[in-house]
Amino acid sequence: MVHATSTAQPFLDGLAFPEALRDALARRMPGPGPAIKICGLSTPDSLGAALDAGADLVGFVFFAKSPRHVSLTEAHALAALAGTRAVKVALSVDADDDMLDAIVAHASPDMLQLHGRETPERVSVIRARFGLPVMKAIGVSGAADLAGAHAYLHAADRLLFDAKPPADATLPGGNGLAFDWALLHGLAWPAPYMLSGGLDAQNVVEAAARTGAAAVDVSSGVESAPGHKDPARISTFIRTLRNAASSGALSGIETLGSEARTV
């Protein structure tokens, strides 16, 4: 593994990727604005739509309760289709080592996304075991959740801030819920982070502008039904954010203050 060269996208810079992916990232011309991850892809058609539209990261879900769950066999085929056209992210929820071994062997991910209740110690163990960049999802409903996220700064390579699911939810993410973006506005965070939770083509520009997130993640916001990705919605989501970034709209939205702050 080697560190990625500059990609013009802070979220991806400095992460330890395989050499073939590093070279592909260095050659490609990334779209303007935040890096874009389309998550919960489960079919060749939906993956193809994301790749053709210019997604920077593509996510595969390994969680049986999710309508977006893919089998190891399906993941192997999807990973081969993706190749080095985008960063392949494997999402798991409190998976044990045996399950993670199988995911890495079949899907050959470039990054692991941990979306359960993994402790900082567990995240560190996984990162050391597989030698892959690790992104830890943090459920957010208030400022205390952001304060607690500091415990993961030295364990994970990146953090993903998602809406904290309701107490009775069966899924840790992909619920189509947003949290108060003002919690992130002006936040002086030590590393680039990804924003998730309730994003769609109608609100992603405002979300990116208000938070300053280096990357955004969408799943249910580009679906026609739970687990069924809509190619047109995928394309619209990516095009909307890219166009806004190109036109300067991401810096043109009035925000809730300009001072940097810490939690």
C-alpha positions in Angstrom: 0.0 0.0 0.0 1.2 3.5 -0.7 -0.2 6.9 0.1 -2.4 8.6 -2.5 -0.9 11.5 -4.4 -2.9 14.7 -4.7 -6.4 14.2 -6.1 -7.6 17.8 -5.8 -10.0 16.4 -3.2 -8.9 16.7 0.4 -11.0 13.8 1.6 -9.0 11.3 -0.5 -5.5 12.9 -0.2 -3.0 11.1 2.0 -4.9 7.8 2.3 -3.0 4.5 1.8 -4.5 3.0 -1.3 -3.2 0.2 -3.6 -0.8 1.5 -6.2 -3.2 0.9 -9.1 -5.9 3.0 -7.5 -3.4 5.6 -6.5 -2.3 5.9 -10.1 -5.9 6.0 -11.3 -6.7 8.8 -8.9 -3.7 10.8 -9.9 -4.7 10.5 -13.6 -8.4 11.3 -13.3 -9.9 14.8 -13.4 -12.1 14.9 -10.3 -15.2 17.0 -10.4 -15.2 20.3 -8.4 -16.5 20.4 -4.9 -16.7 17.7 -2.2 -15.9 14.1 -3.0 -19.2 12.2 -3.6 -19.9 8.7 -2.3 -22.9 6.7 -3.6 -23.6 4.0 -1.0 -25.7 0.9 -0.9 -25.1 -0.1 -4.5 -26.2 -3.7 -5.1 -26.6 -4.2 -8.9 -24.4 -3.8 -11.9 -26.8 -1.2 -13.3 -26.8 1.0 -10.3 -23.0 0.7 -9.9 -22.6 1.6 -13.6 -24.8 4.6 -13.2 -22.7 5.8 -10.2 -19.5 5.3 -12.1 -20.7 6.9 -15.3 -22.0 9.9 -13.4 -18.6 10.4 -11.8 -18.9 9.2 -8.2 -15.6 9.3 -6.4 -16.5 6.5 -4.0 -18.9 3.6 -4.3 -20.2 1.8 -1.2 -21.3 -1.8 -0.7 -23.3 -2.8 2.3 -22.6 -6.0 4.3 -25.4 -6.0 6.8 -28.2 -8.6 6.4 -30.9 -6.4 7.9 -30.4 -3.8 5.2 -32.3 -3.8 2.0 -29.0 -2.8 0.4 -27.1 -5.9 1.6 -25.0 -7.7 -0.9 -23.6 -11.2 -0.7 -19.9 -11.9 -0.9 -20.4 -13.4 -4.4 -22.3 -10.3 -5.5 -19.7 -8.0 -4.0 -16.9 -9.8 -5.8 -18.6 -9.2 -9.2 -19.4 -5.6 -8.3 -15.8 -4.9 -7.2 -14.5 -6.3 -10.5 -16.9 -4.0 -12.4 -15.8 -0.9 -10.4 -12.1 -1.7 -10.8 -10.1 1.5 -10.2 -12.8 3.9 -11.5 -13.8 4.8 -7.9 -12.7 4.1 -4.4 -14.5 0.9 -3.3 -15.9 1.2 0.3 -17.1 -1.9 2.2 -19.7 -1.0 4.9 -20.1 -3.3 7.9 -21.9 -3.1 11.2 -20.1 -4.6 14.3 -18.6 -7.3 12.1 -16.2 -9.8 13.7 -12.8 -10.7 12.2 -14.0 -13.7 10.3 -16.6 -11.6 8.5 -14.2 -8.8 7.8 -11.7 -11.4 6.5 -14.3 -12.7 4.0 -15.4 -9.2 2.9 -11.8 -8.2 2.2 -11.1 -11.4 0.4 -14.2 -11.2 -1.9 -14.7 -7.5 -2.4 -11.1 -6.2 -2.4 -12.2 -2.9 -0.9 -10.0 0.2 -0.8 -11.6 1.4 2.4 -13.5 -0.1 5.3 -16.5 1.8 6.7 -17.5 0.8 10.2 -21.1 1.8 10.9 -21.9 0.1 14.2 -20.9 0.6 17.8 -17.2 -0.2 17.3 -15.0 1.3 20.0 -11.9 3.3 19.2 -9.9 0.3 20.3 -11.8 -2.0 17.9 -11.3 0.5 15.1 -7.6 0.5 15.7 -7.4 -3.3 15.7 -9.3 -3.5 12.4 -7.1 -0.8 10.8 -3.9 -2.6 11.9 -5.2 -6.0 10.8 -6.1 -5.1 7.3 -3.8 -2.2 6.5 -6.7 -0.4 4.8 -8.0 3.1 5.4 -10.9 3.0 7.9 -13.8 5.4 8.1 -15.9 5.4 11.3 -19.5 6.5 11.2 -20.6 8.7 14.1 -24.3 9.2 14.8 -25.1 12.8 15.5 -28.1 14.3 17.2 -26.3 17.0 19.3 -23.0 18.7 20.1 -22.2 15.9 22.6 -21.9 13.4 19.8 -19.3 15.5 18.0 -17.4 15.9 21.2 -17.4 12.1 21.6 -16.1 11.7 18.1 -12.7 13.0 19.2 -12.0 9.6 20.7 -11.8 8.2 17.2 -9.4 10.7 15.7 -6.3 8.6 16.1 -8.1 5.3 15.5 -9.8 6.0 12.1 -8.5 7.7 9.0 -11.7 9.5 8.3 -15.0 10.1 10.1 -18.5 10.1 8.6 -21.1 12.2 10.4 -24.6 10.7 10.0 -27.9 11.3 11.7 -28.3 9.2 14.9 -31.0 6.7 14.2 -34.2 6.6 16.3 -34.1 4.2 19.3 -36.4 1.8 17.6 -34.6 1.8 14.2 -33.3 -1.5 12.8 -30.7 0.2 10.6 -27.7 2.3 11.9 -27.9 4.4 8.7 -29.7 4.8 5.4 -32.8 5.9 7.2 -33.3 9.1 5.1 -32.9 11.3 8.2 -30.8 14.5 8.5 -29.4 16.2 11.6 -28.9 19.9 12.3 -26.1 20.9 9.9 -25.5 24.0 12.1 -23.6 21.7 14.5 -20.9 21.3 11.9 -20.8 24.8 10.6 -17.4 26.5 11.2 -16.1 23.4 13.0 -12.3 23.3 13.1 -12.0 19.5 12.6 -8.5 18.0 12.4 -9.2 15.8 9.4 -11.5 15.9 6.4 -14.9 14.4 7.1 -17.8 13.0 5.2 -21.4 14.2 5.7 -24.3 11.8 5.5 -27.9 11.6 6.5 -31.0 12.5 4.6 -29.2 14.0 1.6 -30.8 14.3 -1.8 -30.5 16.5 -4.9 -32.8 19.1 -3.3 -30.7 19.7 -0.2 -27.1 18.6 -0.9 -25.9 22.0 -2.1 -27.2 23.7 1.1 -25.8 20.9 3.2 -22.3 21.1 1.6 -22.3 24.9 1.9 -23.4 25.0 5.5 -21.0 22.4 6.8 -18.0 22.7 4.5 -17.8 18.9 4.4 -15.0 17.5 2.3 -17.2 14.7 1.1 -20.9 13.7 1.0 -22.6 10.4 1.1 -26.0 9.4 -0.2 -28.0 6.2 -0.3 -31.8 6.5 0.3 -31.8 9.9 -1.4 -31.1 8.4 -4.8 -33.6 5.5 -4.5 -37.1 4.9 -5.9 -37.8 2.5 -3.0 -35.6 1.1 -0.2 -32.7 -0.7 -1.7 -33.6 0.2 -5.3 -31.2 2.8 -6.7 -32.6 5.1 -9.4 -29.9 5.9 -12.1 -31.6 9.2 -13.0 -31.5 10.3 -9.3 -27.9 9.3 -9.0 -27.0 11.4 -12.0 -29.0 14.3 -10.8 -27.5 14.3 -7.4 -23.9 14.3 -8.7 -24.6 16.8 -11.4 -26.4 19.2 -9.0 -23.5 19.3 -6.6 -20.8 19.5 -9.3 -22.6 22.4 -11.0 -23.1 24.2 -7.7 -19.4 23.9 -7.0 -18.4 25.1 -10.5 -20.6 28.1 -10.2 -19.4 29.1 -6.8 -22.7 28.4 -5.2 -21.2 26.4 -2.3 -19.6 29.6 -1.0 -22.5 31.8 -1.9 -25.1 30.5 0.5 -25.6 32.6 3.6 -24.4 30.5 6.6 -24.8 30.8 10.3 -21.6 32.6 11.1 -18.0 32.4 9.9 -15.9 31.9 13.0 -14.1 28.6 13.3 -14.9 26.7 16.5 -13.9 23.5 18.2 -15.8 20.9 20.2 
